[in-house]
């Protein structure tokens, strides 16, 4: 990553935004692999199909969103000015 020149980085280097984008794309793509593996061979409980995975109702989806937003808030706390 070229931290000295964001507008035109040196040849073979990325800007910070490009690096974050590529890292995020890698997480998104690898998520499909890991979800599939853990659904077929779960650590706890019976195996799950994609149909069962997406069959959750609104309350289950809301619990997941609350968990994610809670984690985001906890990660952001050190950066929030109090």
Secondary structure, 3 states (H helix, E strand, C coil): CCCCCCCCCCCCCCCHHHHHHHHHHHHHHHHHHHHHHHHHCCCCCCCCCHHHHCCCCHHHHHHHHHHHHHHHHHHHHHHCCC
